[in-house]
């Protein structure tokens, strides 16, 4: 099995898509791990994870997911240079 390393984290889906496409265009292998923070954030504000409550509370729902962009360990340096990291 190949070793995958995290190259970037974002809370923006459009940014995740842009970065994924850029890496793929340069033939860099990509995996995306998505972690939803909706329930945890809702519990923090005592709303028990009801999405409509989150919206009515004025919380931004576009940043409820964390996108972890990974690439193979052998491609990590190339991916970082391409992303300007």
C-alpha positions in Angstrom: 0.0 0.0 0.0 1.2 3.5 -0.8 1.8 6.1 1.8 -0.3 9.2 1.5 0.6 12.6 3.1 -1.5 15.6 3.7 -0.6 18.5 1.5 -3.4 21.0 2.2 -6.4 21.6 4.4 -9.3 23.9 3.5 -12.9 24.6 4.6 -13.9 25.8 1.2 -15.3 23.4 -1.3 -14.6 25.6 -4.3 -10.9 25.8 -3.2 -10.8 22.1 -2.6 -12.0 21.5 -6.1 -9.6 24.0 -7.6 -6.6 22.4 -5.9 -7.7 18.9 -6.7 -8.0 19.8 -10.4 -4.7 21.6 -10.4 -2.9 18.6 -9.0 -4.7 16.1 -11.3 -3.8 18.3 -14.3 -0.1 17.7 -13.4 -0.7 14.0 -12.9 -0.2 14.2 -9.1 -2.3 11.5 -7.3 -4.9 13.0 -5.0 -7.2 11.7 -2.3 -9.7 13.9 -0.5 -10.8 13.3 3.1 -13.9 15.2 4.2 -14.7 15.7 7.9 -18.1 17.2 8.7 -18.0 19.6 11.7 -21.7 20.3 11.6 -22.6 18.1 14.6 -19.7 19.2 16.7 -20.3 22.9 16.1 -24.0 22.5 16.7 -23.3 20.8 20.1 -21.0 23.6 20.9 -23.8 26.2 20.5 -26.4 23.8 22.1 -28.4 23.4 18.9 -28.1 19.6 18.8 -27.0 19.5 15.1 -30.2 20.7 13.5 -29.0 22.2 10.1 -32.0 24.6 10.0 -31.1 25.8 13.4 -27.6 26.4 12.3 -28.8 28.5 9.4 -31.3 30.5 11.5 -28.5 31.1 14.1 -26.6 32.9 11.4 -23.8 30.4 11.2 -22.0 30.0 7.9 -22.8 26.5 6.5 -20.2 26.8 3.7 -17.4 26.1 6.2 -19.0 23.2 8.0 -16.7 20.6 6.2 -13.0 20.3 6.5 -11.3 19.0 3.3 -8.0 17.3 3.7 -6.1 17.0 0.4 -3.6 14.2 0.3 -1.0 12.9 -2.2 1.4 10.1 -2.3 4.5 10.6 -0.3 6.6 10.5 -3.4 4.6 13.4 -4.9 4.5 15.6 -1.8 7.3 18.0 -2.7 6.1 18.4 -6.2 2.5 19.1 -5.0 3.8 21.7 -2.4 5.8 23.5 -5.1 2.9 23.6 -7.4 0.7 25.0 -4.7 3.3 27.5 -3.6 3.7 26.0 -0.2 
